[in-house]
């Protein structure tokens, strides 16, 4: 994994044409913030994009805003559809798995964030340097903003490498930062709309499991809005971390891992022998008695990016909550 900030994007794809990006936008009750997000997309320095918005049964003015921008932008730049009504994860995965949506690269987008003008350009500069047959995922740190768009700080900055061993126990980057290539999208589509906790953790998990490349940009390119209606917020402050610890001890993490492991079986034939071995040790250790469980988790090599997170892994292992 490269850990430098990427420079400006290349102008053309490998075949000489500008790389096209499908922006997969999930919306639900987004009238307060949606227009600002759409404006930030329109301001991208890389202009070769189209938005596919899946609205998950909004009852406010979200659809009206989408229709207004669809007409304003014209030329098929914004396509709007009705979501499956099964939550944000299914909404995003339904978009990602739709074969009628075709592009060179794909980006997840939340309705309440604000993108920096060069968000796509920076991601594409790294992605266009990866061979097309290798799954590739760009993700990044975020700049936290409040309901009025004012700065609040930053999401955690991770220093350790991204890997399958980490992805098994931690989701490191928000989907709102993620841009990925066709090979990564093919993995999503092959697995289908699986029953997992979040689309971003799932994408990180399968790209690392199947021999892909990842880039974690320490320079934020997204204003990640924090407000009471956030379905998934940042873990940057202590109350959020303590809430996560309580959920871990309550066994919620066990259920998440159960679902991830079941879903991974759909793509096991794409995994390397090493990653299959890591997964096997992890799966067997989770169900073992105490001493074999501790040895097995240690042998699997799974790790978290923070000391507190690794302490949580120890506690989860001891109390069989992993």
C-alpha positions in Angstrom: 0.0 0.0 0.0 1.3 3.4 -1.0 1.0 6.1 1.7 1.7 9.3 -0.2 -1.0 11.8 -1.2 -1.7 11.4 -4.9 -1.1 14.3 -7.3 -3.5 15.6 -10.0 -5.4 13.1 -12.1 -4.2 11.9 -15.5 -6.3 13.2 -18.3 -6.9 9.9 -20.2 -7.5 6.3 -19.6 -5.3 3.5 -21.0 -7.2 3.5 -24.4 -6.8 7.3 -24.9 -10.3 8.5 -23.8 -11.1 10.3 -20.5 -11.9 7.7 -17.7 -15.6 7.8 -16.9 -16.8 7.6 -13.3 -20.1 6.3 -12.1 -21.0 8.1 -8.9 -23.3 5.8 -6.9 -25.3 8.1 -4.7 -27.5 6.8 -1.9 -30.2 9.1 -0.7 -32.9 9.0 2.1 -34.6 12.0 3.7 -31.7 14.1 2.4 -33.4 17.5 1.6 -31.4 19.5 4.1 -28.0 18.7 2.7 -28.4 17.1 -0.8 -28.1 20.2 -2.9 -24.7 21.1 -1.4 -23.4 17.6 -2.1 -24.7 17.8 -5.7 -23.0 21.2 -6.2 -19.7 19.8 -5.0 -20.0 16.9 -7.5 -20.7 19.3 -10.3 -17.6 21.3 -9.3 -15.2 18.3 -9.8 -12.1 19.1 -11.8 -12.5 15.7 -13.4 -15.7 16.3 -15.3 -16.3 12.8 -16.9 -18.8 11.5 -14.5 -22.5 10.5 -14.2 -24.5 10.1 -11.1 -26.9 7.2 -10.4 -29.0 8.1 -7.4 -30.9 5.4 -5.5 -33.5 7.0 -3.2 -34.5 4.7 -0.4 -38.2 5.8 0.0 -37.7 9.4 1.0 -40.9 11.3 2.1 -39.3 14.8 2.2 -38.2 16.9 -0.7 -35.3 14.7 -1.7 -36.9 13.5 -5.0 -37.8 17.0 -5.9 -34.2 18.2 -5.5 -32.9 15.2 -7.5 -35.4 15.9 -10.3 -34.4 19.6 -10.4 -30.7 18.8 -10.8 -31.5 16.1 -13.3 -33.2 18.6 -15.5 -30.6 21.3 -14.8 -27.6 19.1 -15.7 -29.2 17.4 -18.7 -27.4 14.9 -21.0 -28.1 12.0 -18.7 -25.7 13.3 -16.0 -28.1 12.3 -13.2 -30.2 9.1 -13.2 -32.7 8.6 -10.4 -34.3 5.3 -9.3 -36.2 3.9 -6.3 -34.1 2.0 -3.8 -35.0 -1.4 -2.4 -36.1 0.0 1.0 -33.9 -2.4 3.0 -31.4 0.1 4.5 -28.4 2.0 3.3 -26.1 -1.0 2.7 -28.6 -2.8 0.4 -29.2 0.5 -1.3 -25.5 1.0 -2.2 -24.9 -2.7 -3.1 -28.0 -2.7 -5.4 -26.4 0.2 -7.3 -23.0 -1.4 -7.4 -24.3 -4.7 -8.6 -26.5 -3.3 -11.4 -25.1 -4.4 -14.8 -26.8 -1.5 -16.6 -24.4 0.9 -14.8 -21.1 0.8 -16.7 -18.1 3.0 -16.3 -14.3 2.8 -16.0 -14.4 3.6 -12.2 -17.0 3.8 -9.5 -17.4 6.1 -6.5 -19.8 5.8 -3.5 -21.4 9.1 -2.4 -23.5 10.0 0.6 -26.2 12.6 0.2 -25.0 14.8 3.2 -21.3 15.2 2.5 -19.3 17.8 0.6 -16.6 16.8 -1.8 -13.4 18.7 -2.4 -13.2 19.8 -6.1 -10.3 17.4 -6.8 -11.7 14.4 -5.0 -12.1 12.3 -8.1 -9.0 13.6 -9.8 -6.8 12.6 -6.9 -8.4 9.1 -6.7 -8.1 8.5 -10.4 -4.4 9.5 -10.5 -3.7 6.4 -8.3 -6.3 4.1 -9.8 -5.3 4.7 -13.4 -1.8 3.4 -12.6 -3.1 0.0 -11.5 -3.5 -2.8 -14.1 -7.2 -3.2 -15.1 -7.3 -6.8 -14.1 -6.3 -6.1 -10.5 -9.0 -5.1 -8.1 -8.1 -1.6 -6.8 -9.6 0.6 -4.0 -8.8 4.2 -3.2 -10.0 5.4 0.2 -9.1 8.2 2.6 -9.2 10.0 5.8 -12.2 12.5 6.2 -12.5 16.1 7.4 -15.4 16.2 9.9 -17.9 19.0 9.6 -21.0 19.9 11.5 -24.6 20.5 10.3 -23.6 23.9 9.1 -20.5 22.7 7.3 -18.1 24.1 9.9 -14.9 22.1 10.6 -14.9 19.7 13.7 -11.7 17.9 13.2 -10.6 14.8 11.3 -11.3 11.1 11.3 -8.5 8.9 12.8 -5.3 8.7 10.8 -4.2 5.1 10.3 -0.5 4.3 10.1 -0.4 0.5 9.6 -0.8 -1.2 6.2 -4.2 -2.1 4.9 -4.6 -5.8 4.5 -6.9 -8.8 4.7 -5.8 -9.5 8.3 -7.0 -6.0 9.2 -10.1 -6.1 7.1 -11.4 -9.2 8.9 -11.8 -7.2 12.1 -11.9 -3.5 11.1 -13.5 -1.2 8.6 -11.0 1.6 8.2 -12.5 4.1 5.7 -15.9 5.4 5.0 -17.7 4.6 1.7 -18.0 8.3 1.1 -14.2 8.3 0.4 -14.1 5.2 -1.8 -13.4 5.1 -5.5 -12.7 1.7 -7.2 -12.0 0.1 -10.5 -14.0 -2.3 -12.7 -12.2 -5.4 -11.3 -13.3 -4.4 -7.8 -16.8 -3.7 -9.0 -16.8 -7.2 -10.7 -16.2 -8.8 -7.3 -19.1 -6.8 -5.8 -21.4 -7.9 -8.6 -20.4 -11.5 -8.5 -21.1 -11.7 -4.8 -24.4 -9.8 -5.2 -26.4 -8.0 -2.7 -25.1 -9.9 0.3 -26.3 -9.6 3.9 -23.4 -7.6 5.5 -23.3 -4.7 7.9 -21.9 -2.0 5.6 -21.0 -1.7 2.0 -17.7 0.0 2.7 -16.4 -2.6 5.1 -17.5 -5.3 2.6 -15.6 -3.7 -0.3 -12.4 -3.3 1.8 -12.8 -6.9 2.8 -13.2 -8.4 -0.6 -10.6 -6.3 -2.4 -7.9 -7.3 0.2 -9.2 -10.9 0.3 -8.9 -11.3 -3.5 -5.4 -10.0 -4.0 -6.4 -6.4 -4.8 -4.5 -3.2 -4.2 -5.5 -0.5 -1.7 -4.5 3.2 -1.2 -5.3 5.0 2.0 -4.9 8.7 1.4 -4.0 10.6 4.6 -5.1 13.9 3.0 -8.9 14.3 3.4 -11.0 15.1 0.2 -14.4 14.8 1.8 -16.3 16.9 4.3 -18.0 14.2 6.3 -21.1 15.8 7.9 -21.8 14.8 11.5 -25.5 15.2 12.5 -28.1 13.4 14.6 -29.5 11.6 11.6 -26.2 9.9 10.6 -26.7 6.2 10.3 -23.0 5.6 10.6 -20.9 8.3 12.2 -17.2 8.8 12.8 -15.3 7.0 15.6 -13.1 10.0 16.2 -14.2 11.0 19.7 -14.3 9.1 23.0 -18.1 8.7 23.3 -18.2 7.0 19.9 -15.3 4.7 20.8 -16.9 3.8 24.1 -20.2 3.1 22.3 -18.4 0.8 20.0 -16.8 -1.0 23.0 -20.2 -1.5 24.5 -21.5 -3.0 21.3 -18.5 -5.3 21.1 -19.1 -6.7 24.6 -22.8 -7.1 23.8 -21.9 -9.5 21.0 -22.8 -7.3 18.0 -19.4 -7.7 16.5 -19.9 -11.5 16.5 -22.9 -11.1 14.4 -21.2 -8.8 11.9 -18.3 -11.2 11.6 -20.7 -14.1 11.1 -22.3 -12.3 8.2 -19.0 -11.3 6.6 -17.7 -14.8 6.7 -20.8 -16.3 5.1 -20.7 -13.7 2.4 -17.0 -14.3 1.7 -17.7 -17.9 0.8 -19.2 -16.6 -2.5 -15.7 -15.3 -3.5 -13.5 -17.9 -1.9 -12.3 -19.2 -5.3 -10.7 -15.7 -5.9 -8.7 -15.8 -2.7 -5.0 -16.6 -2.5 -3.9 -19.7 -0.6 -2.5 -17.4 2.1 -5.7 -15.5 2.6 -7.7 -18.8 2.7 -5.4 -20.0 5.5 -5.8 -16.7 7.4 -9.6 -17.0 7.1 -9.6 -20.7 8.1 -7.6 -19.9 11.3 -9.9 -17.0 12.1 -13.1 -19.0 11.6 -12.0 -22.0 13.6 -10.5 -19.9 16.4 -13.7 -17.9 16.9 -15.7 -21.0 17.9 -12.9 -22.8 19.9 -12.5 -23.0 23.7 -10.4 -20.4 25.4 -6.8 -21.6 25.0 -7.2 -22.8 21.3 -9.2 -19.6 20.6 -6.4 -17.3 21.9 -3.7 -19.3 19.9 -5.8 -19.4 16.8 -6.6 -15.7 16.7 -2.9 -14.9 17.3 -1.9 -17.3 14.5 -4.4 -15.7 12.1 -2.5 -12.4 12.6 -5.6 -10.2 12.6 -5.0 -6.7 13.9 -6.5 -3.3 14.5 -5.0 0.1 13.6 -5.2 1.5 17.1 -4.0 0.4 20.6 -7.5 0.7 21.9 -8.8 -1.4 19.0 -6.2 -4.1 19.6 -7.1 -4.1 23.3 -10.7 -4.6 22.2 -9.6 -7.6 20.1 -8.0 -9.2 23.1 -11.1 -8.6 25.2 -13.4 -9.9 22.4 -11.2 -13.0 22.1 -11.2 -13.8 25.8 -15.0 -13.4 26.1 -15.8 -15.1 22.8 -17.3 -11.9 21.3 -15.3 -11.9 18.1 
